[in-house]
Amino acid sequence: MTGKETFSLSSSEENRQLLQAIIDSLSDAVSVVDENGIGIMINRAYTRLTGMGEAQVLEKPATVDIAEGESVHMRVLQTGKPIKGVRMKVGPLRREVIVSCAPLIINGELKGSVGVIHDISELRRVMEELEHTRRMIRKLESRYTFDDIVGNSDQIREVVERAKQAASTPVCVLLRGECGTGKELFAHAIHHASERAGKPFIRVNCASLTDTLLESELFGYAEGSFTGAKKGGRKGFFEEADGGTLFLDEIGAMKKEAQVRLLRAIQEGEIIRVGETRSRRIDVRLITATNADLEKLTDEGLFRKDLYYRLNVFPIDLPPLREIKSDIPLLVNHYLTRYGKEYGRTVVETVPSVYRRLKEYDWPGNVRELQNVIARALINLDRSEEIIEVRHLVMPFIAESEKRGVLKELPEGSLKDMHNKWEKEILEQILQQSDGNKAEAARRLDISVRNLYNKLHQHRLI
């Protein structure tokens, strides 16, 4: 043959072979049945997945490969409409799969059904391993004690004494303070100093989970209670923390539906898994934390008053770093030692001007931000340098603050009013720098997106 060659189909057999070659090239398993539900075509991926070959499937009913579940092919043929995401088990190996089928319409007539089958058995195994690892990490997180709390100011001493007092009792503790003030550190320390120290310590960030997921994570769920529910159901964090401590961070972000269930757990000492009616007894010490104004949320009807009173039995207010600047030298030396070991750096000296510079700053990110500044200063050191100087410090908000004169001119009003004004200005700047992207703004502020939205609502910025 000379000149430009073309491929032409001269028979229905050539059409069938081409179609077979096409579906064999797909990585997903495919099966096709005719209008009577009789198998007419499968691909290689289908054989690998189910362990069934053409002789076992073709010219056989659509139900021949089903080990558990109902035929999606037959449902499509009955309704003439596509069906997606049906879970079942197929083949002699009972592989867990998700099946989606669509009607095969030719010249306006229903001539069969085409199904695509996704193997989820391996995915389920990996997800279960990840879930197990995630829960183990939560339990291993309880590693801090009161010895890890650095500070010698009167405020820190008072807060530590109050936290030690709380540790000796079983009451609910509410840790209050801005982001980065060390609420989780205090929660760990209280647990370690309590009679439950040898029991589980489970941490849950209420702002990082959707409302529905938060309930199932906290209280567990029954088998079949929702799509994707694990076979046999699963314990929630309340049950996992039984005998120990459950730390609920950012409790102010919890929606009212979950608040009702939490209130019952506290009042009755029992929980009910999602999808069940039977209650289960629990013995859990509860520590909660928030940077939100719970009183304001309560007045606005966003947080239940009865739950607020239950949680606020033993409140502990953690001071922001701008109120305990006398502790900055201690904190700096602590983090220099800690990060120096991690980074393999030996720092001989920190010049006095560094402390002066750090005390001039208002620390919107509190101790967490100071950690980052010291870690970055170590990174900025040349290999030959052993002294931290002002030029090594990078504080992201100080330049803008000084341009506006915030550090030079004290505004009028109470400390709370001044802080609210300052926080609103920071939020406006970050939103502008992020071109209105809330996720990016939350990342820059090192807070959750939900926490950011709470602050934006609080300052009437949205």
JOGICOR-V642762 format. One record per helix or strand. SS is the DSSP state (H for helix, E for strand). FROM is the first residue (numbers start at 0). TO is the last residue. If there is no record, write none. Layout:
BEGIN
SS,FROM,TO
SS,FROM,TO
END
This chain:
BEGIN
H,11,23
E,28,33
E,37,41
H,43,49
H,53,56
E,60,60
H,61,64
E,65,67
H,71,78
E,82,89
E,94,105
E,108,118
H,120,139
H,145,147
H,153,166
E,172,175
H,182,191
E,200,204
H,205,207
H,210,218
E,220,220
E,233,233
H,236,239
E,244,248
H,250,252
H,255,267
E,269,271
E,273,273
E,278,280
E,284,289
H,293,298
H,304,310
E,313,316
H,320,322
H,324,342
E,348,349
H,351,359
H,365,379
E,386,387
H,389,391
H,397,403
H,414,432
H,437,444
H,448,457
END
